[in-house]
């Protein structure tokens, strides 16, 4: 799972009066941290939270399901169904995914 950038950084180098000498590999400039954190995930409220990580994971899972259906259709010579799926017809997606042999096998295993 992807950690939030601020949680993953060991040290922020603020050029302060820190008496402890840390290794150079542990220091991060504040400006660099801000630039890297600029594209951090944001949830619906506009907050940078761990909930946005869940949204990312769910989005990735949906992409995996779509890729699986497209691949299954292509392998089973169902080019017309695949074309309809790519054109955004959700009923075709639901029908093909729930009726696919791989999905039925998954249900039997559970």
MOPAC internal coordinates of N, CA, C and O (Angstrom, degrees):
PM7 1SCF
backbone

  N    0.0000 0     0.00 0     0.00 0    0    0    0
  C    1.4425 1     0.00 0     0.00 0    1    0    0
  C    1.5321 1   108.11 1     0.00 0    2    1    0
  O    1.2310 1   120.40 1   -37.53 1    3    2    1
  N    1.2860 1   116.83 1   142.47 1    3    2    1
  C    1.4543 1   122.06 1  -177.96 1    5    3    2
  C    1.5166 1   109.10 1   -77.87 1    6    5    3
  O    1.2310 1   120.39 1   -52.63 1    7    6    5
  N    1.3235 1   116.87 1   127.37 1    7    6    5
  C    1.4608 1   121.54 1   177.35 1    9    7    6
  C    1.5103 1   109.88 1   -85.67 1   10    9    7
  O    1.2310 1   120.78 1   -28.63 1   11   10    9
  N    1.2959 1   116.12 1   151.37 1   11   10    9
  C    1.4607 1   121.49 1   174.60 1   13   11   10
  C    1.5201 1   107.73 1   -63.01 1   14   13   11
  O    1.2310 1   119.50 1   -38.69 1   15   14   13
  N    1.3072 1   118.56 1   141.31 1   15   14   13
  C    1.4626 1   122.97 1  -174.15 1   17   15   14
  C    1.5218 1   111.50 1   -56.84 1   18   17   15
  O    1.2310 1   119.90 1   135.79 1   19   18   17
  N    1.3183 1   117.80 1   -44.21 1   19   18   17
  C    1.4623 1   119.90 1  -177.78 1   21   19   18
  C    1.5246 1   111.57 1   -65.25 1   22   21   19
  O    1.2310 1   119.85 1   147.45 1   23   22   21
  N    1.3303 1   117.89 1   -32.55 1   23   22   21
  C    1.4574 1   120.21 1   179.09 1   25   23   22
  C    1.5188 1   110.93 1   -73.85 1   26   25   23
  O    1.2310 1   120.43 1   150.92 1   27   26   25
  N    1.3223 1   116.78 1   -29.08 1   27   26   25
  C    1.4541 1   120.78 1  -174.80 1   29   27   26
  C    1.5259 1   113.00 1   -83.86 1   30   29   27
  O    1.2310 1   119.87 1   159.66 1   31   30   29
  N    1.3182 1   117.86 1   -20.34 1   31   30   29
  C    1.4566 1   120.68 1  -176.88 1   33   31   30
  C    1.5288 1   110.66 1   -78.58 1   34   33   31
  O    1.2310 1   119.97 1   -51.85 1   35   34   33
  N    1.3438 1   117.66 1   128.15 1   35   34   33
  C    1.4603 1   119.89 1  -178.79 1   37   35   34
  C    1.5292 1   113.42 1   -73.43 1   38   37   35
  O    1.2310 1   119.79 1   139.82 1   39   38   37
  N    1.3277 1   118.00 1   -40.18 1   39   38   37
  C    1.4659 1   120.99 1  -174.55 1   41   39   38
  C    1.5187 1   109.01 1  -147.20 1   42   41   39
  O    1.2310 1   120.39 1   -37.45 1   43   42   41
  N    1.3213 1   116.86 1   142.55 1   43   42   41
  C    1.4580 1   121.53 1   171.31 1   45   43   42
  C    1.5157 1   106.55 1  -109.17 1   46   45   43
  O    1.2310 1   120.72 1   -58.40 1   47   46   45
  N    1.3250 1   116.23 1   121.60 1   47   46   45
  C    1.4622 1   121.40 1  -178.78 1   49   47   46
  C    1.5208 1   108.80 1   -82.67 1   50   49   47
  O    1.2310 1   120.58 1   -71.12 1   51   50   49
  N    1.3235 1   116.50 1   108.88 1   51   50   49
  C    1.4594 1   120.55 1  -178.44 1   53   51   50
  C    1.5223 1   111.90 1  -109.14 1   54   53   51
  O    1.2310 1   120.39 1  -168.91 1   55   54   53
  N    1.3237 1   116.86 1    11.09 1   55   54   53
  C    1.4659 1   122.43 1  -179.25 1   57   55   54
  C    1.5242 1   111.67 1    53.21 1   58   57   55
  O    1.2310 1   120.62 1  -142.28 1   59   58   57
  N    1.3126 1   116.42 1    37.72 1   59   58   57
  C    1.4645 1   121.38 1   179.79 1   61   59   58
  C    1.5153 1   111.01 1   -90.16 1   62   61   59
  O    1.2310 1   120.61 1    21.24 1   63   62   61
  N    1.2954 1   116.44 1  -158.76 1   63   62   61
  C    1.4629 1   122.60 1  -176.41 1   65   63   62
  C    1.5210 1   111.32 1   -99.80 1   66   65   63
  O    1.2310 1   120.06 1  -140.37 1   67   66   65
  N    1.3085 1   117.49 1    39.63 1   67   66   65
  C    1.4576 1   120.78 1  -179.89 1   69   67   66
  C    1.5213 1   108.61 1   -70.05 1   70   69   67
  O    1.2310 1   120.21 1   -58.61 1   71   70   69
  N    1.3348 1   117.20 1   121.39 1   71   70   69
  C    1.4599 1   120.93 1  -176.90 1   73   71   70
  C    1.5245 1   112.09 1   -79.70 1   74   73   71
  O    1.2310 1   120.58 1   155.82 1   75   74   73
  N    1.3308 1   116.50 1   -24.18 1   75   74   73
  C    1.4607 1   118.72 1  -179.46 1   77   75   74
  C    1.5229 1   109.77 1   -76.09 1   78   77   75
  O    1.2310 1   120.70 1   -43.48 1   79   78   77
  N    1.2990 1   116.26 1   136.52 1   79   78   77
  C    1.4540 1   121.10 1  -179.29 1   81   79   78
  C    1.5245 1   108.64 1   -95.82 1   82   81   79
  O    1.2310 1   120.50 1   -68.47 1   83   82   81
  N    1.3062 1   116.65 1   111.53 1   83   82   81
  C    1.4646 1   120.86 1   179.74 1   85   83   82
  C    1.5283 1   108.97 1   -97.53 1   86   85   83
  O    1.2310 1   121.38 1   -21.75 1   87   86   85
  N    1.3222 1   114.96 1   158.25 1   87   86   85
  C    1.4546 1   120.28 1   178.07 1   89   87   86
  C    1.5185 1   111.31 1   -67.73 1   90   89   87
  O    1.2310 1   120.72 1   -28.86 1   91   90   89
  N    1.3277 1   116.23 1   151.14 1   91   90   89
  C    1.4689 1   120.89 1  -177.40 1   93   91   90
  C    1.5289 1   111.61 1   -63.16 1   94   93   91
  O    1.2310 1   120.03 1   150.42 1   95   94   93
  N    1.3226 1   117.54 1   -29.58 1   95   94   93
  C    1.4652 1   120.44 1  -178.55 1   97   95   94
  C    1.5280 1   112.20 1   -70.77 1   98   97   95
  O    1.2310 1   119.92 1   165.60 1   99   98   97
  N    1.3284 1   117.77 1   -14.40 1   99   98   97
  C    1.4591 1   120.78 1  -178.06 1  101   99   98
  C    1.5266 1   112.97 1   -94.60 1  102  101   99
  O    1.2310 1   119.95 1   172.37 1  103  102  101
  N    1.3172 1   117.70 1    -7.63 1  103  102  101
  C    1.4626 1   120.29 1  -174.34 1  105  103  102
  C    1.5246 1   111.16 1   -93.39 1  106  105  103
  O    1.2310 1   121.28 1   -37.19 1  107  106  105
  N    1.3186 1   115.15 1   142.81 1  107  106  105
  C    1.4592 1   122.35 1   178.23 1  109  107  106
  C    1.5184 1   107.24 1  -133.89 1  110  109  107
  O    1.2310 1   120.03 1   -49.48 1  111  110  109
  N    1.3100 1   117.55 1   130.52 1  111  110  109
  C    1.4615 1   121.16 1   177.09 1  113  111  110
  C    1.5228 1   109.57 1   -71.33 1  114  113  111
  O    1.2310 1   120.08 1   -38.27 1  115  114  113
  N    1.3231 1   117.46 1   141.73 1  115  114  113
  C    1.4579 1   122.07 1  -178.32 1  117  115  114
  C    1.5239 1   110.81 1   -59.78 1  118  117  115
  O    1.2310 1   119.82 1   139.03 1  119  118  117
  N    1.3288 1   117.95 1   -40.97 1  119  118  117
  C    1.4615 1   121.29 1  -179.66 1  121  119  118
  C    1.5314 1   110.75 1   -61.41 1  122  121  119
  O    1.2310 1   120.24 1   137.06 1  123  122  121
  N    1.3431 1   117.14 1   -42.94 1  123  122  121
  C    1.4618 1   121.06 1   178.51 1  125  123  122
  C    1.5208 1   110.79 1   -63.70 1  126  125  123
  O    1.2310 1   120.46 1   140.79 1  127  126  125
  N    1.3208 1   116.73 1   -39.21 1  127  126  125
  C    1.4537 1   120.90 1   179.75 1  129  127  126
  C    1.5205 1   110.39 1   -62.50 1  130  129  127
  O    1.2310 1   120.51 1   136.94 1  131  130  129
  N    1.3319 1   116.63 1   -43.06 1  131  130  129
  C    1.4630 1   120.54 1   178.89 1  133  131  130
  C    1.5222 1   110.93 1   -63.19 1  134  133  131
  O    1.2310 1   119.87 1   138.62 1  135  134  133
  N    1.3307 1   117.86 1   -41.38 1  135  134  133
  C    1.4638 1   121.19 1  -179.50 1  137  135  134
  C    1.5211 1   111.25 1   -65.47 1  138  137  135
  O    1.2310 1   120.48 1   138.59 1  139  138  137
  N    1.3251 1   116.68 1   -41.41 1  139  138  137
  C    1.4623 1   119.91 1  -179.23 1  141  139  138
  C    1.5214 1   110.92 1   -71.52 1  142  141  139
  O    1.2310 1   120.29 1   146.39 1  143  142  141
  N    1.3083 1   117.04 1   -33.61 1  143  142  141
  C    1.4582 1   121.30 1  -176.98 1  145  143  142
  C    1.5270 1   111.65 1   -80.78 1  146  145  143
  O    1.2310 1   120.20 1   172.39 1  147  146  145
  N    1.3269 1   117.22 1    -7.61 1  147  146  145
  C    1.4578 1   121.68 1  -177.18 1  149  147  146
  C    1.5229 1   111.81 1   -61.55 1  150  149  147
  O    1.2310 1   120.04 1   148.16 1  151  150  149
  N    1.3172 1   117.52 1   -31.84 1  151  150  149
  C    1.4568 1   121.44 1  -177.19 1  153  151  150
  C    1.5268 1   111.95 1  -105.44 1  154  153  151
  O    1.2310 1   120.39 1  -154.70 1  155  154  153
  N    1.3201 1   116.86 1    25.30 1  155  154  153
  C    1.4635 1   120.26 1   178.53 1  157  155  154
  C    1.5257 1   109.95 1   -67.10 1  158  157  155
  O    1.2310 1   119.81 1   -27.97 1  159  158  157
  N    1.3219 1   117.97 1   152.03 1  159  158  157
  C    1.4633 1   120.47 1   179.89 1  161  159  158
  C    1.5246 1   111.87 1   -59.57 1  162  161  159
  O    1.2310 1   120.75 1   -36.49 1  163  162  161
  N    1.3128 1   116.17 1   143.51 1  163  162  161
  C    1.4579 1   121.95 1  -179.54 1  165  163  162
  C    1.5212 1   107.63 1  -127.88 1  166  165  163
  O    1.2310 1   120.63 1   -44.88 1  167  166  165
  N    1.3212 1   116.39 1   135.12 1  167  166  165
  C    1.4662 1   118.62 1   178.95 1  169  167  166
  C    1.5236 1   110.70 1   -84.48 1  170  169  167
  O    1.2310 1   120.30 1     3.95 1  171  170  169
  N    1.3246 1   117.03 1  -176.05 1  171  170  169
  C    1.4694 1   122.19 1  -174.72 1  173  171  170
  C    1.5297 1   112.88 1   -62.79 1  174  173  171
  O    1.2310 1   120.17 1   151.73 1  175  174  173
  N    1.3211 1   117.28 1   -28.27 1  175  174  173
  C    1.4661 1   120.89 1  -179.92 1  177  175  174
  C    1.5249 1   111.98 1   -79.74 1  178  177  175
  O    1.2310 1   120.17 1   169.29 1  179  178  177
  N    1.3128 1   117.27 1   -10.71 1  179  178  177
  C    1.4562 1   120.60 1  -177.30 1  181  179  178
  C    1.5140 1   112.44 1    92.71 1  182  181  179
  O    1.2310 1   120.19 1  -174.61 1  183  182  181
  N    1.3290 1   117.25 1     5.39 1  183  182  181
  C    1.4609 1   121.60 1   179.10 1  185  183  182
  C    1.5239 1   109.23 1   -92.80 1  186  185  183
  O    1.2310 1   121.07 1   -29.65 1  187  186  185
  N    1.3005 1   115.56 1   150.35 1  187  186  185
  C    1.4620 1   120.17 1   174.48 1  189  187  186
  C    1.5238 1   106.61 1   -92.95 1  190  189  187
  O    1.2310 1   120.41 1   -78.37 1  191  190  189
  N    1.3295 1   116.81 1   101.63 1  191  190  189
  C    1.4569 1   120.88 1  -174.43 1  193  191  190
  C    1.5124 1   110.37 1  -132.96 1  194  193  191
  O    1.2310 1   121.84 1    -5.97 1  195  194  193
  N    1.3227 1   114.09 1   174.03 1  195  194  193
  C    1.4611 1   119.58 1   176.87 1  197  195  194
  C    1.5229 1   111.13 1   -71.50 1  198  197  195
  O    1.2310 1   119.99 1   159.49 1  199  198  197
  N    1.3453 1   117.63 1   -20.51 1  199  198  197
  C    1.4619 1   120.12 1   176.97 1  201  199  198
  C    1.5241 1   110.85 1   -61.10 1  202  201  199
  O    1.2310 1   120.36 1   146.76 1  203  202  201
  N    1.3252 1   116.91 1   -33.24 1  203  202  201
  C    1.4585 1   119.42 1  -179.72 1  205  203  202
  C    1.5260 1   110.87 1   -66.96 1  206  205  203
  O    1.2310 1   120.23 1   151.55 1  207  206  205
  N    1.3394 1   117.17 1   -28.45 1  207  206  205
  C    1.4629 1   119.75 1   175.75 1  209  207  206
  C    1.5242 1   109.82 1   -64.72 1  210  209  207
  O    1.2310 1   120.56 1   141.68 1  211  210  209
  N    1.3282 1   116.53 1   -38.32 1  211  210  209
  C    1.4570 1   120.10 1   177.59 1  213  211  210
  C    1.5238 1   110.29 1   -63.50 1  214  213  211
  O    1.2310 1   120.46 1   138.24 1  215  214  213
  N    1.3298 1   116.72 1   -41.76 1  215  214  213
  C    1.4599 1   120.56 1   177.76 1  217  215  214
  C    1.5218 1   110.69 1   -60.60 1  218  217  215
  O    1.2310 1   120.58 1   139.65 1  219  218  217
  N    1.3400 1   116.50 1   -40.35 1  219  218  217
  C    1.4681 1   120.36 1   177.78 1  221  219  218
  C    1.5262 1   110.83 1   -61.77 1  222  221  219
  O    1.2310 1   120.83 1   134.24 1  223  222  221
  N    1.3423 1   116.02 1   -45.76 1  223  222  221
  C    1.4610 1   120.04 1  -178.57 1  225  223  222
  C    1.5211 1   111.53 1   -64.44 1  226  225  223
  O    1.2310 1   120.30 1   138.84 1  227  226  225
  N    1.3347 1   117.04 1   -41.16 1  227  226  225
  C    1.4633 1   119.94 1   178.35 1  229  227  226
  C    1.5238 1   110.83 1   -64.68 1  230  229  227
  O    1.2310 1   120.48 1   141.36 1  231  230  229
  N    1.3273 1   116.69 1   -38.64 1  231  230  229
  C    1.4619 1   120.42 1   176.83 1  233  231  230
  C    1.5161 1   111.39 1   -63.20 1  234  233  231
  O    1.2310 1   120.58 1   139.72 1  235  234  233
  N    1.3346 1   116.50 1   -40.28 1  235  234  233
  C    1.4591 1   120.51 1   178.28 1  237  235  234
  C    1.5260 1   110.26 1   -65.29 1  238  237  235
  O    1.2310 1   120.27 1   141.20 1  239  238  237
  N    1.3310 1   117.08 1   -38.80 1  239  238  237
  C    1.4671 1   120.85 1   179.74 1  241  239  238
  C    1.5253 1   110.65 1   -64.55 1  242  241  239
  O    1.2310 1   120.15 1   139.00 1  243  242  241
  N    1.3354 1   117.32 1   -41.00 1  243  242  241
  C    1.4585 1   120.81 1   177.88 1  245  243  242
  C    1.5257 1   110.31 1   -61.67 1  246  245  243
  O    1.2310 1   120.31 1   137.59 1  247  246  245
  N    1.3355 1   117.02 1   -42.41 1  247  246  245
  C    1.4696 1   120.87 1   178.08 1  249  247  246
  C    1.5275 1   110.78 1   -62.12 1  250  249  247
  O    1.2310 1   120.46 1   140.28 1  251  250  249
  N    1.3352 1   116.72 1   -39.72 1  251  250  249
  C    1.4615 1   119.86 1   178.27 1  253  251  250
  C    1.5235 1   110.94 1   -63.32 1  254  253  251
  O    1.2310 1   120.48 1   138.01 1  255  254  253
  N    1.3402 1   116.69 1   -41.99 1  255  254  253
  C    1.4730 1   120.31 1   179.24 1  257  255  254
  C    1.5234 1   110.61 1   -63.54 1  258  257  255
  O    1.2310 1   120.53 1   136.08 1  259  258  257
  N    1.3252 1   116.60 1   -43.92 1  259  258  257
  C    1.4629 1   120.01 1   178.77 1  261  259  258
  C    1.5239 1   111.25 1   -62.17 1  262  261  259
  O    1.2310 1   120.53 1   135.78 1  263  262  261
  N    1.3264 1   116.58 1   -44.22 1  263  262  261
  C    1.4636 1   120.59 1   179.51 1  265  263  262
  C    1.5275 1   110.34 1   -62.11 1  266  265  263
  O    1.2310 1   120.62 1   140.91 1  267  266  265
  N    1.3304 1   116.42 1   -39.09 1  267  266  265
  C    1.4629 1   120.66 1   179.26 1  269  267  266
  C    1.5270 1   110.77 1   -62.92 1  270  269  267
  O    1.2310 1   120.35 1   134.83 1  271  270  269
  N    1.3237 1   116.94 1   -45.17 1  271  270  269
  C    1.4656 1   120.60 1  -178.85 1  273  271  270
  C    1.5195 1   110.83 1   -65.97 1  274  273  271
  O    1.2310 1   120.47 1   136.42 1  275  274  273
  N    1.3266 1   116.71 1   -43.58 1  275  274  273
  C    1.4654 1   120.25 1   179.91 1  277  275  274
  C    1.5224 1   109.99 1   -61.87 1  278  277  275
  O    1.2310 1   120.52 1   135.33 1  279  278  277
  N    1.3329 1   116.60 1   -44.67 1  279  278  277
  C    1.4633 1   120.63 1   179.61 1  281  279  278
  C    1.5243 1   110.75 1   -64.57 1  282  281  279
  O    1.2310 1   120.39 1   135.34 1  283  282  281
  N    1.3340 1   116.87 1   -44.66 1  283  282  281
  C    1.4696 1   120.47 1   179.42 1  285  283  282
  C    1.5170 1   110.84 1   -60.32 1  286  285  283
  O    1.2310 1   120.61 1   135.42 1  287  286  285
  N    1.3268 1   116.45 1   -44.58 1  287  286  285
  C    1.4649 1   120.10 1   179.65 1  289  287  286
  C    1.5190 1   111.18 1   -62.53 1  290  289  287
  O    1.2310 1   120.58 1   136.69 1  291  290  289
  N    1.3176 1   116.49 1   -43.31 1  291  290  289
  C    1.4628 1   120.13 1  -178.71 1  293  291  290
  C    1.5288 1   110.57 1   -64.79 1  294  293  291
  O    1.2310 1   120.42 1   139.51 1  295  294  293
  N    1.3300 1   116.80 1   -40.49 1  295  294  293
  C    1.4618 1   120.24 1  -179.66 1  297  295  294
  C    1.5206 1   112.08 1   -69.80 1  298  297  295
  O    1.2310 1   120.35 1   151.55 1  299  298  297
  N    1.3053 1   116.94 1   -28.45 1  299  298  297
  C    1.4654 1   120.61 1  -178.86 1  301  299  298
  C    1.5247 1   111.59 1   -94.57 1  302  301  299
  O    1.2310 1   120.28 1  -164.52 1  303  302  301
  N    1.3281 1   117.07 1    15.48 1  303  302  301
  C    1.4641 1   122.74 1   178.32 1  305  303  302
  C    1.5241 1   112.87 1    57.42 1  306  305  303
  O    1.2310 1   120.47 1  -141.43 1  307  306  305
  N    1.3153 1   116.70 1    38.57 1  307  306  305
  C    1.4566 1   120.53 1   176.52 1  309  307  306
  C    1.5230 1   108.31 1  -106.43 1  310  309  307
  O    1.2310 1   120.94 1  -117.26 1  311  310  309
  N    1.3011 1   115.80 1    62.74 1  311  310  309
  C    1.4647 1   120.89 1  -176.00 1  313  311  310
  C    1.5220 1   111.83 1   -62.79 1  314  313  311
  O    1.2310 1   120.10 1   143.68 1  315  314  313
  N    1.3310 1   117.42 1   -36.32 1  315  314  313
  C    1.4643 1   119.83 1  -178.95 1  317  315  314
  C    1.5241 1   111.05 1   -65.18 1  318  317  315
  O    1.2310 1   120.46 1   136.18 1  319  318  317
  N    1.3476 1   116.72 1   -43.82 1  319  318  317
  C    1.4630 1   120.04 1   177.95 1  321  319  318
  C    1.5230 1   110.90 1   -63.21 1  322  321  319
  O    1.2310 1   120.72 1   139.58 1  323  322  321
  N    1.3369 1   116.23 1   -40.42 1  323  322  321
  C    1.4578 1   120.07 1   179.44 1  325  323  322
  C    1.5185 1   110.64 1   -63.65 1  326  325  323
  O    1.2310 1   120.36 1   138.24 1  327  326  325
  N    1.3238 1   116.92 1   -41.76 1  327  326  325
  C    1.4580 1   120.70 1   178.32 1  329  327  326
  C    1.5228 1   110.68 1   -62.37 1  330  329  327
  O    1.2310 1   120.14 1   136.58 1  331  330  329
  N    1.3304 1   117.33 1   -43.42 1  331  330  329
  C    1.4638 1   120.58 1   178.03 1  333  331  330
  C    1.5206 1   110.89 1   -63.14 1  334  333  331
  O    1.2310 1   120.61 1   141.21 1  335  334  333
  N    1.3283 1   116.44 1   -38.79 1  335  334  333
  C    1.4652 1   120.40 1   178.26 1  337  335  334
  C    1.5201 1   110.56 1   -61.93 1  338  337  335
  O    1.2310 1   120.78 1   134.65 1  339  338  337
  N    1.3268 1   116.11 1   -45.35 1  339  338  337
  C    1.4578 1   120.12 1  -179.69 1  341  339  338
  C    1.5257 1   111.87 1   -65.64 1  342  341  339
  O    1.2310 1   120.18 1   153.81 1  343  342  341
  N    1.3212 1   117.26 1   -26.19 1  343  342  341
  C    1.4550 1   120.51 1   178.36 1  345  343  342
  C    1.5207 1   111.72 1   -81.59 1  346  345  343
  O    1.2310 1   119.83 1   177.85 1  347  346  345
  N    1.3192 1   117.93 1    -2.15 1  347  346  345
  C    1.4561 1   121.41 1   172.60 1  349  347  346
  C    1.5102 1   116.23 1    94.02 1  350  349  347
  O    1.2310 1   119.42 1  -157.96 1  351  350  349
  N    1.3139 1   118.72 1    22.04 1  351  350  349
  C    1.4620 1   120.17 1   178.62 1  353  351  350
  C    1.5278 1   108.24 1   -86.13 1  354  353  351
  O    1.2310 1   120.66 1   -75.83 1  355  354  353
  N    1.3193 1   116.35 1   104.17 1  355  354  353
  C    1.4621 1   121.76 1  -172.59 1  357  355  354
  C    1.5234 1   112.87 1   -67.00 1  358  357  355
  O    1.2310 1   119.75 1   147.54 1  359  358  357
  N    1.3241 1   118.08 1   -32.46 1  359  358  357
  C    1.4611 1   119.79 1  -179.17 1  361  359  358
  C    1.5218 1   110.47 1   -62.19 1  362  361  359
  O    1.2310 1   120.66 1   141.93 1  363  362  361
  N    1.3148 1   116.35 1   -38.07 1  363  362  361
  C    1.4642 1   120.30 1   178.74 1  365  363  362
  C    1.5172 1   109.36 1   -64.76 1  366  365  363
  O    1.2310 1   120.53 1   138.69 1  367  366  365
  N    1.3310 1   116.60 1   -41.31 1  367  366  365
  C    1.4705 1   120.81 1   179.16 1  369  367  366
  C    1.5231 1   110.16 1   -60.75 1  370  369  367
  O    1.2310 1   120.49 1   130.94 1  371  370  369
  N    1.3276 1   116.66 1   -49.06 1  371  370  369
  C    1.4633 1   120.50 1  -177.91 1  373  371  370
  C    1.5258 1   110.81 1   -63.34 1  374  373  371
  O    1.2310 1   120.22 1   135.39 1  375  374  373
  N    1.3257 1   117.19 1   -44.61 1  375  374  373
  C    1.4670 1   121.51 1  -178.79 1  377  375  374
  C    1.5284 1   110.45 1   -62.68 1  378  377  375
  O    1.2310 1   120.47 1   130.60 1  379  378  377
  N    1.3155 1   116.70 1   -49.40 1  379  378  377
  C    1.4633 1   120.33 1  -176.63 1  381  379  378
  C    1.5162 1   111.94 1   -68.08 1  382  381  379
  O    1.2310 1   120.34 1   141.16 1  383  382  381
  N    1.3248 1   116.96 1   -38.84 1  383  382  381
  C    1.4610 1   119.03 1  -176.71 1  385  383  382
  C    1.5233 1   110.68 1   -69.88 1  386  385  383
  O    1.2310 1   120.22 1   134.80 1  387  386  385
  N    1.3380 1   117.19 1   -45.20 1  387  386  385
  C    1.4643 1   119.28 1  -177.86 1  389  387  386
  C    1.5205 1   112.13 1   -74.48 1  390  389  387
  O    1.2310 1   119.56 1   156.45 1  391  390  389
  N    1.3213 1   118.45 1   -23.55 1  391  390  389
  C    1.4622 1   121.26 1   179.15 1  393  391  390
  C    1.5200 1   113.16 1   -95.86 1  394  393  391
  O    1.2310 1   120.07 1   176.69 1  395  394  393
  N    1.3143 1   117.48 1    -3.31 1  395  394  393
  C    1.4617 1   119.09 1  -177.90 1  397  395  394
  C    1.5297 1   109.93 1   -68.66 1  398  397  395
  O    1.2310 1   119.98 1   -33.92 1  399  398  397
  N    1.3277 1   117.64 1   146.08 1  399  398  397
  C    1.4669 1   121.30 1  -179.48 1  401  399  398
  C    1.5261 1   112.38 1   -58.74 1  402  401  399
  O    1.2310 1   120.05 1   143.23 1  403  402  401
  N    1.3290 1   117.52 1   -36.77 1  403  402  401
  C    1.4649 1   120.54 1  -179.86 1  405  403  402
  C    1.5195 1   111.27 1   -64.22 1  406  405  403
  O    1.2310 1   120.24 1   139.10 1  407  406  405
  N    1.3261 1   117.15 1   -40.90 1  407  406  405
  C    1.4568 1   121.53 1  -179.81 1  409  407  406
  C    1.5267 1   110.19 1   -68.34 1  410  409  407
  O    1.2310 1   120.49 1   137.60 1  411  410  409
  N    1.3376 1   116.67 1   -42.40 1  411  410  409
  C    1.4642 1   120.64 1   178.95 1  413  411  410
  C    1.5304 1   110.42 1   -63.05 1  414  413  411
  O    1.2310 1   120.49 1   141.49 1  415  414  413
  N    1.3210 1   116.66 1   -38.51 1  415  414  413
  C    1.4635 1   120.60 1   178.06 1  417  415  414
  C    1.5235 1   110.65 1   -65.69 1  418  417  415
  O    1.2310 1   120.37 1   140.91 1  419  418  417
  N    1.3166 1   116.89 1   -39.09 1  419  418  417
  C    1.4613 1   121.64 1   177.84 1  421  419  418
  C    1.5257 1   110.45 1   -62.05 1  422  421  419
  O    1.2310 1   120.17 1   138.26 1  423  422  421
  N    1.3228 1   117.28 1   -41.74 1  423  422  421
  C    1.4654 1   121.34 1   178.76 1  425  423  422
  C    1.5325 1   110.29 1   -64.05 1  426  425  423
  O    1.2310 1   120.24 1   137.98 1  427  426  425
  N    1.3344 1   117.15 1   -42.02 1  427  426  425
  C    1.4719 1   120.14 1   179.45 1  429  427  426
  C    1.5200 1   111.46 1   -62.81 1  430  429  427
  O    1.2310 1   120.05 1   142.42 1  431  430  429
  N    1.3367 1   117.51 1   -37.58 1  431  430  429
  C    1.4670 1   121.20 1  -179.13 1  433  431  430
  C    1.5191 1   111.75 1   -66.24 1  434  433  431
  O    1.2310 1   120.45 1   146.09 1  435  434  433
  N    1.3188 1   116.75 1   -33.91 1  435  434  433
  C    1.4698 1   120.37 1  -178.19 1  437  435  434
  C    1.4925 1   108.57 1   -82.71 1  438  437  435
  O    1.2310 1   120.10 1   180.00 1  439  438  437

